[in-house]
């Protein structure tokens, strides 16, 4: 097929289009549908987020499930029930035929309502166990795959589904999904054909001798072969549903993959715009720096380099999970922090590696990382001794 190239359409956006709707004077170029390619080829390289998976499940009704498993279970359990109830079903059919034959000369189909009522009664009696088992099997096979989920979204009418799109049809036919479904159909036909051939071949002598058998024996034998074909085919189709389910899960994850832009937009929605958060954090640090004259006197200790860096730490065991950096500075700012600490009587402890690390890794207003807790604890214990010595000196 060929497609029309337009100026607004990017080169990577390739679609199928029928040549019947294109003018002969327009340039025709061969195109390939994007469904031939994986999600990475469309720029969707990121794994789907939990939010997108939940939205697809709850709002759109999109889940990963294998229709082959549903079909196989829906074939196996009603088939088993049919075999189990076959004698009673035959008895009910016999009773129904006998009932009407005995009254064939007395009943009037145009007047007697009993005819319709009796037919419905026997029909329900024969069919309802099979229908009930089929419904339970369908519910069970769906719940096993997707859990408890009730949504009418997939049933919502969409006019786009009834509009023929030949380009989309050919795209799907030759996509990974289309090729997989094609080979899956071949395998299914092969399974049923091989099972039927094997069963018939192994019983060919008995089948050829049915021409001399009575009617009941012939019907019973044919029903037995049909039951064997049904059960064996259903079991093999259940085995086939395992790779089909794995493929459906892979395809489901591929269809929900996100581009980097989608990830950023979703993160903005949940966490806020990163630029705004960065500006707020920077503004907070500016406020803390501007309040240095207030924060430094309240600090428990100032750790220095001793001249290049200075970091003021405050720690309240009842309110803080770890010591907090309330002020930090380099060179001239460090000098101002040390001067405020000296004027306010805040202990100054020299620790070059710790001062460099805290200045580089911890911002004003943040708690110190866990790897520095032990070192800072030693510093604070040293500060507490200094404070005790000062109290004793004042008392003397």
WOTA-V676991 format. One record per backbone hydrogen bond with DSSP energy under -1.0 kcal/mol. CO is the residue of the C=O (numbers start at 0). NH is the residue of the N-H. If there is no record, write none. Layout:
# WOTA-V676991
((CO & NH) (CO & NH))
This chain:
# WOTA-V676991
((2 & 28) (9 & 12) (11 & 13) (17 & 20) (18 & 21) (22 & 25) (28 & 2) (32 & 35) (33 & 36) (38 & 41) (38 & 43) (39 & 42) (42 & 44) (45 & 257) (48 & 52) (49 & 53) (50 & 54) (51 & 55) (52 & 56) (53 & 57) (54 & 58) (54 & 59) (55 & 61) (65 & 69) (66 & 70) (67 & 71) (68 & 72) (69 & 73) (70 & 74) (71 & 75) (72 & 76) (74 & 78) (75 & 79) (76 & 80) (77 & 81) (78 & 82) (79 & 83) (80 & 84) (84 & 88) (85 & 89) (86 & 90) (87 & 91) (88 & 92) (89 & 93) (90 & 94) (91 & 95) (92 & 96) (93 & 97) (94 & 98) (95 & 99) (96 & 100) (97 & 101) (102 & 106) (107 & 110) (107 & 111) (112 & 116) (113 & 117) (114 & 118) (115 & 119) (116 & 120) (117 & 121) (118 & 122) (119 & 123) (120 & 124) (121 & 125) (122 & 126) (123 & 127) (126 & 130) (127 & 131) (128 & 132) (129 & 133) (130 & 134) (131 & 135) (132 & 136) (133 & 137) (134 & 138) (135 & 139) (136 & 140) (137 & 141) (138 & 142) (139 & 143) (141 & 145) (142 & 146) (152 & 155) (157 & 160) (164 & 168) (165 & 169) (166 & 170) (167 & 171) (168 & 172) (169 & 173) (171 & 174) (174 & 178) (175 & 179) (176 & 180) (177 & 181) (178 & 182) (179 & 183) (180 & 184) (181 & 185) (182 & 186) (183 & 187) (184 & 188) (185 & 189) (186 & 190) (187 & 191) (188 & 192) (189 & 193) (190 & 194) (191 & 195) (192 & 196) (193 & 197) (194 & 198) (195 & 199) (196 & 200) (197 & 201) (200 & 203) (202 & 206) (203 & 207) (204 & 208) (206 & 209) (208 & 211) (213 & 217) (214 & 218) (215 & 219) (216 & 220) (217 & 221) (218 & 222) (219 & 223) (220 & 224) (221 & 225) (222 & 226) (223 & 227) (224 & 228) (225 & 229) (226 & 230) (227 & 231) (228 & 232) (229 & 233) (230 & 234) (231 & 235) (232 & 236) (233 & 237) (234 & 238) (235 & 239) (236 & 240) (238 & 241) (239 & 243) (240 & 244) (241 & 245) (242 & 246) (243 & 247) (244 & 248) (245 & 249) (246 & 250) (247 & 251) (248 & 252) (249 & 253) (250 & 254) (251 & 255) (257 & 45) (258 & 262) (259 & 263) (260 & 264) (261 & 265) (262 & 266) (263 & 267) (264 & 268) (265 & 269) (266 & 270) (267 & 271) (272 & 276) (273 & 277) (274 & 278) (275 & 279) (276 & 280) (277 & 281) (278 & 282) (279 & 283) (280 & 284) (281 & 285) (282 & 286) (283 & 287) (284 & 288) (285 & 289) (286 & 290) (288 & 291) (290 & 293) (290 & 294) (291 & 295) (295 & 298) (300 & 312) (301 & 348) (302 & 310) (303 & 350) (307 & 330) (308 & 304) (309 & 328) (310 & 302) (311 & 325) (311 & 326) (312 & 299) (312 & 300) (313 & 323) (315 & 318) (315 & 319) (322 & 367) (323 & 313) (324 & 364) (326 & 311) (328 & 309) (329 & 332) (330 & 334) (331 & 335) (332 & 336) (333 & 337) (334 & 338) (335 & 339) (336 & 340) (337 & 341) (338 & 342) (339 & 343) (340 & 345) (346 & 301) (348 & 303) (350 & 354) (351 & 355) (352 & 356) (353 & 357) (354 & 358) (355 & 359) (356 & 360) (357 & 361) (362 & 365) (365 & 324) (368 & 371) (369 & 372) (371 & 375) (372 & 376) (373 & 377) (374 & 378) (375 & 379) (376 & 380) (377 & 381) (378 & 382) (379 & 383) (380 & 384) (381 & 385) (382 & 386) (383 & 387) (384 & 388) (385 & 389) (386 & 390) (387 & 391) (388 & 392) (389 & 393) (390 & 394) (391 & 395))
